[in-house]
Amino acid sequence: MNILKETHSRLEYQCLKLKDLQECLEQPVTNDCAKYLKGKIYSTSKSIEYYQGLINILEKVKESEN
């Protein structure tokens, strides 16, 4: 399933993005920057949850087709 492969790819990208954001937050940054990074970390975490849920659904659909 092409959509499953694409969703896995997007999930992997979001996981790498989250890791980068967390590493940036460990560096000395201004309060404004820290607030921005925390917001991005939160939204990226939500995206990861979304893609994980979508993958679960797509895998169930794929199994039912076989």
C-alpha positions in Angstrom: 0.0 0.0 0.0 1.5 3.3 -1.1 -0.3 5.4 1.4 1.1 3.2 4.3 4.6 3.7 3.0 4.1 7.5 2.8 2.6 7.6 6.3 5.6 5.7 7.7 7.9 8.2 5.9 6.0 11.2 7.4 6.1 9.6 10.9 9.9 9.0 10.6 10.3 12.7 9.6 8.3 13.9 12.5 10.3 11.7 14.9 13.6 13.2 13.6 12.1 16.7 13.8 11.2 16.1 17.5 14.7 14.8 18.3 16.2 18.0 16.7 13.8 20.3 18.6 14.6 18.6 21.8 18.3 18.9 21.2 17.9 22.6 20.4 16.0 23.1 23.7 19.0 21.6 25.6 21.2 24.4 24.3 21.3 27.8 26.0 18.5 29.8 24.4 16.5 32.8 25.2 13.1 32.5 27.0 11.3 33.4 23.8 13.1 30.7 21.9 12.5 28.2 24.6 8.8 29.0 24.5 8.8 28.6 20.7 10.6 25.3 20.8 8.3 23.9 23.5 5.3 24.8 21.3 6.9 23.1 18.3 7.7 20.1 20.4 4.1 19.8 21.5 2.7 20.1 18.0 5.3 17.7 16.6 4.3 15.2 19.4 0.7 15.5 18.4 1.6 14.9 14.7 3.5 11.8 15.8 0.4 10.5 17.7 -1.7 11.2 14.6 0.5 9.4 12.2 0.9 6.4 14.6 -2.9 6.2 14.9 -3.3 6.4 11.1 -0.7 3.7 10.6 -2.6 1.4 13.0 -5.8 2.0 11.0 -4.1 1.5 7.6 -2.5 -1.7 8.8 -5.9 -3.1 9.9 -7.4 -2.2 6.5 -4.5 -3.9 4.7 -4.9 -7.0 6.8 -8.6 -7.2 6.1 -8.0 -6.9 2.4 -5.7 -9.9 2.4 
